[in-house]
Amino acid sequence: MTPQAIGHDAIPAPILELSGVEAAYRERVVLRGIDLAVAAGERVAVIGPNGAGKSSLLRVVAGTLRPRAGRVSLAGEPVERLDRMAIARRLAVVPQAVALPFAARVEEVVGLGRLPHEDPFRGQRPSDRAAVAAAIERVGIGGLLGRDARELSLGERQLVLLAMAVAQAAPVLALDEPTVHLDLRHQVDTMELLGDLNERDGTTILAVLHDLGLAAHFFPRLVLIADGRIVADGSPEDVLADDRIRDVFGVDPGFVHRPAGPGRSIVGGGAALLR
């Protein structure tokens, strides 16, 4: 998807771009010929069946999986030339809930999001502490303060990781299945928060989602990956065409809830396997 031109001639450089990317784990190729450009301020959901390469795409973007071909740039800089802190100032990543290797209170985990901005000699400044407090309030996890993050449920831990990313205040936010451990209310709350970060703060959002209903309802652009390749990129109405759902997911498209028309969407998911 090409960024819209500004004025007559100027086309802004993508804030995130992958060109001809191929990636593998040893001999197992997981991404093949990926070309993807995301403009600043876009909200994009990456969808696809299990094992399609969605999480690997996020790892390539974050620089934790180095492509064996192609190039990846973040805010105009090749990712391979950036150190970890430079990447963290440009990109915040919310992984699926992970086990913490050490005891830490919830507010301490959220505070890790400020590491890319902290003075290395003085630690957190008042502005950092204010950012942490604001992130805790915005995500709505004030009731978890003081608790050991290792003792939280997977859903609670997922929200803490989201608050850490919000505190990081990077211009790009990448999320790997941010709703997978959440109940329905918190799924919707999280999607609405991502929309608010995008629309009010201008944060570019790139989220891997399994729930096609949530993706179609909350994201104006979907990127569909299958077998390590992008097979569709566009609006939910275009990407979630009946033939494509049948071919890629192997399900009856009648069981997938999709946008019902301009300005109207249906939230929901579920599918019946084709016999």
C-alpha positions as CSV (number, residue, x, y, z in Angstrom):
1,M,0.0,0.0,0.0
2,T,1.6,3.2,-1.1
3,P,1.5,6.2,1.2
4,Q,-0.7,9.0,-0.1
5,A,1.0,11.9,-1.7
6,I,1.1,15.2,0.1
7,G,0.4,18.2,-2.0
8,H,1.3,17.5,-5.7
9,D,4.5,15.6,-5.7
10,A,5.9,14.7,-2.3
11,I,5.3,11.2,-1.0
12,P,6.4,10.6,2.6
13,A,8.8,7.8,3.3
14,P,7.3,4.9,5.1
15,I,8.0,4.7,8.8
16,L,8.3,1.0,8.4
17,E,9.4,-0.8,5.2
18,L,10.3,-4.4,4.2
19,S,11.6,-5.0,0.7
20,G,12.2,-8.5,-0.7
21,V,12.6,-9.9,2.8
22,E,13.3,-13.6,3.2
23,A,13.8,-15.1,6.7
24,A,14.4,-18.6,8.1
25,Y,15.1,-20.5,11.2
26,R,18.1,-22.6,10.2
27,E,16.8,-24.3,7.0
28,R,13.1,-23.6,7.6
29,V,12.1,-20.6,5.5
30,V,9.3,-18.7,7.2
31,L,9.1,-15.5,5.1
32,R,9.4,-15.3,1.3
33,G,9.7,-12.1,-0.7
34,I,7.9,-9.9,1.7
35,D,7.3,-6.3,0.5
36,L,5.4,-4.2,3.0
37,A,5.3,-0.4,3.5
38,V,3.5,1.2,6.5
39,A,3.1,5.0,6.6
40,A,3.3,7.0,9.8
41,G,0.0,7.0,11.5
42,E,-1.4,3.9,9.9
43,R,-3.2,1.1,11.8
44,V,-2.5,-2.3,10.2
45,A,-3.5,-5.8,11.3
46,V,-1.5,-8.8,10.1
47,I,-3.7,-11.9,9.8
48,G,-3.3,-15.5,8.6
49,P,-3.5,-19.1,9.7
50,N,-1.2,-20.7,12.3
51,G,2.4,-21.0,11.0
52,A,1.9,-18.5,8.2
53,G,4.9,-16.3,9.4
54,K,3.0,-13.5,11.2
55,S,5.1,-13.5,14.4
56,S,8.3,-14.0,12.4
57,L,7.4,-10.8,10.5
58,L,7.3,-8.9,13.8
59,R,10.6,-10.4,14.9
60,V,12.2,-9.2,11.6
61,V,10.7,-5.7,12.1
62,A,12.1,-5.6,15.7
63,G,15.5,-6.8,14.6
64,T,15.4,-10.0,16.6
65,L,15.3,-12.2,13.5
66,R,17.7,-11.1,10.9
67,P,16.6,-11.7,7.3
68,R,18.8,-13.7,5.0
69,A,17.7,-11.6,2.1
70,G,16.1,-8.2,1.6
71,R,16.1,-5.1,3.7
72,V,14.1,-3.7,6.7
73,S,14.0,0.0,7.6
74,L,12.5,1.7,10.6
75,A,12.0,5.5,10.4
76,G,14.2,5.6,7.4
77,E,17.1,3.7,9.0
78,P,18.1,0.1,8.2
79,V,17.3,-1.9,11.2
80,E,20.6,-3.8,11.1
81,R,22.5,-0.5,11.6
82,L,20.5,0.3,14.8
83,D,21.5,-0.8,18.3
84,R,18.8,-2.1,20.7
85,M,18.2,1.2,22.4
86,A,17.9,3.1,19.0
87,I,15.3,0.5,17.9
88,A,13.5,0.8,21.2
89,R,13.2,4.6,20.8
90,R,11.5,4.0,17.4
91,L,9.5,0.8,18.1
92,A,7.7,-0.7,21.1
93,V,6.9,-4.4,21.0
94,V,4.2,-6.2,22.9
95,P,4.9,-10.0,22.8
96,Q,2.5,-12.6,23.8
97,A,2.5,-12.9,27.6
98,V,5.9,-14.2,28.7
99,A,7.3,-15.7,31.9
100,L,9.3,-13.1,33.9
101,P,12.7,-14.5,35.1
102,F,12.8,-12.3,38.2
103,A,10.5,-10.9,40.8
104,A,9.2,-7.4,39.9
105,R,6.2,-5.3,41.0
106,V,3.8,-4.3,38.2
107,E,4.9,-0.7,38.3
108,E,8.5,-1.8,38.0
109,V,7.7,-3.8,34.9
110,V,5.8,-0.9,33.3
111,G,8.8,1.3,34.2
112,L,11.1,-0.8,32.0
113,G,9.4,0.9,29.1
114,R,11.3,4.1,30.0
115,L,14.8,2.6,29.7
116,P,15.3,3.9,26.2
117,H,14.7,7.4,27.4
118,E,16.3,7.4,30.9
119,D,19.5,9.2,31.7
120,P,22.0,6.3,32.0
121,F,23.6,7.9,35.1
122,R,20.6,9.3,37.0
123,G,17.9,6.8,36.2
124,Q,14.2,7.8,35.9
125,R,13.4,11.5,35.8
126,P,10.1,13.1,36.9
127,S,9.0,13.0,33.2
128,D,9.7,9.2,33.1
129,R,7.7,8.6,36.3
130,A,4.9,10.7,34.9
131,A,4.9,8.6,31.7
132,V,4.7,5.4,33.7
133,A,1.8,6.7,35.8
134,A,0.0,7.8,32.7
135,A,0.4,4.5,31.0
136,I,-0.9,2.6,34.0
137,E,-4.0,4.8,34.1
138,R,-4.5,4.6,30.4
139,V,-4.4,0.8,30.3
140,G,-6.5,0.6,33.4
141,I,-4.2,-1.6,35.6
142,G,-4.1,0.6,38.7
143,G,-5.7,-2.3,40.7
144,L,-2.6,-4.4,40.0
145,L,-0.1,-2.0,41.5
146,G,2.2,-3.5,44.2
147,R,1.7,-7.1,43.0
148,D,4.4,-9.4,41.8
149,A,4.0,-9.6,38.0
150,R,4.9,-13.3,38.1
151,E,1.8,-14.0,40.1
152,L,-0.6,-12.4,37.6
153,S,-2.9,-14.3,35.3
154,L,-1.8,-14.4,31.6
155,G,-4.4,-11.8,30.8
156,E,-3.3,-9.5,33.5
157,R,0.3,-9.9,32.5
158,Q,-0.6,-9.1,28.9
159,L,-2.1,-5.8,30.0
160,V,1.0,-5.0,32.0
161,L,3.2,-5.6,28.9
162,L,0.9,-3.3,27.0
163,A,1.2,-0.6,29.6
164,M,5.0,-1.0,29.4
165,A,4.9,-0.4,25.7
166,V,2.6,2.6,26.1
167,A,5.1,4.1,28.6
168,Q,7.8,3.6,26.0
169,A,6.1,6.2,23.8
170,A,7.7,5.0,20.6
171,P,6.2,6.2,17.3
172,V,5.6,2.6,16.2
173,L,3.8,0.0,18.3
174,A,4.0,-3.7,17.2
175,L,1.9,-6.3,19.0
176,D,1.8,-10.1,18.8
177,E,-1.7,-11.4,19.6
178,P,-2.4,-8.7,22.1
179,T,-5.9,-10.1,22.9
180,V,-5.1,-13.8,23.0
181,H,-5.3,-14.2,26.8
182,L,-8.0,-11.5,27.4
183,D,-11.7,-11.9,28.1
184,L,-14.2,-10.3,25.7
185,R,-14.4,-7.0,27.6
186,H,-10.7,-6.6,27.8
187,Q,-10.3,-7.5,24.1
188,V,-12.6,-4.7,23.1
189,D,-11.0,-2.3,25.6
190,T,-7.5,-3.1,24.2
191,M,-8.7,-2.6,20.6
192,E,-10.2,0.7,21.6
193,L,-7.0,1.7,23.3
194,L,-5.0,0.9,20.2
195,G,-7.4,3.0,18.1
196,D,-7.0,5.9,20.6
197,L,-3.2,5.7,20.5
198,N,-3.4,5.7,16.7
199,E,-6.0,8.5,16.3
200,R,-5.1,10.8,19.2
201,D,-1.4,10.2,19.6
202,G,-0.5,9.4,16.0
203,T,1.1,6.1,17.0
204,T,1.6,3.7,14.0
205,I,0.1,0.4,15.0
206,L,1.1,-3.0,13.5
207,A,-0.8,-5.9,15.2
208,V,-0.8,-9.6,14.6
209,L,-4.4,-10.9,15.2
210,H,-6.1,-14.3,14.9
211,D,-9.6,-13.0,15.4
212,L,-10.8,-11.9,12.0
213,G,-13.8,-10.1,13.5
214,L,-11.7,-7.9,15.7
215,A,-9.2,-7.2,12.9
216,A,-12.0,-6.3,10.4
217,H,-13.8,-4.1,12.9
218,F,-10.9,-2.1,14.4
219,F,-8.4,-2.0,11.6
220,P,-8.8,-0.1,8.3
221,R,-6.0,-2.1,6.6
222,L,-5.4,-5.9,6.8
223,V,-2.3,-7.8,5.5
224,L,-3.0,-11.4,5.0
225,I,0.0,-13.8,5.1
226,A,-0.1,-17.5,4.1
227,D,2.9,-19.8,3.7
228,G,5.3,-16.9,4.4
229,R,4.0,-14.7,1.7
230,I,1.6,-11.7,1.6
231,V,-1.4,-12.9,-0.4
232,A,-3.6,-9.8,0.2
233,D,-3.2,-6.3,1.4
234,G,-6.0,-3.7,1.6
235,S,-9.4,-3.0,3.2
236,P,-11.2,-5.6,5.3
237,E,-13.9,-5.9,2.6
238,D,-11.3,-6.7,-0.1
239,V,-8.9,-8.9,2.0
240,L,-11.7,-11.0,3.5
241,A,-13.3,-12.0,0.2
242,D,-15.2,-15.3,0.3
243,D,-12.8,-17.2,-2.0
244,R,-9.8,-16.0,-0.1
245,I,-11.2,-17.1,3.3
246,R,-12.0,-20.4,1.8
247,D,-8.6,-20.9,0.2
248,V,-6.4,-19.5,2.9
249,F,-8.2,-20.6,6.1
250,G,-10.1,-23.6,4.8
251,V,-13.3,-22.5,6.4
252,D,-16.8,-21.6,5.2
253,P,-16.8,-17.8,4.8
254,G,-20.4,-17.7,6.0
255,F,-19.1,-18.3,9.5
256,V,-16.7,-15.4,9.5
257,H,-18.2,-12.1,10.6
258,R,-16.9,-9.2,8.4
259,P,-17.7,-5.5,7.8
260,A,-21.3,-5.1,6.7
261,G,-20.7,-2.0,4.6
262,P,-19.3,1.5,4.7
263,G,-19.2,2.8,8.2
264,R,-20.8,-0.4,9.6
265,S,-19.0,-3.4,11.0
266,I,-19.9,-6.6,12.8
267,V,-17.7,-7.8,15.7
268,G,-17.4,-11.5,16.0
269,G,-15.4,-14.5,15.0
270,G,-15.8,-18.2,14.7
271,A,-15.7,-20.6,11.8
272,A,-16.8,-24.1,10.8
273,L,-14.3,-26.4,9.1
274,L,-15.2,-27.3,5.6
275,R,-16.1,-31.0,5.2
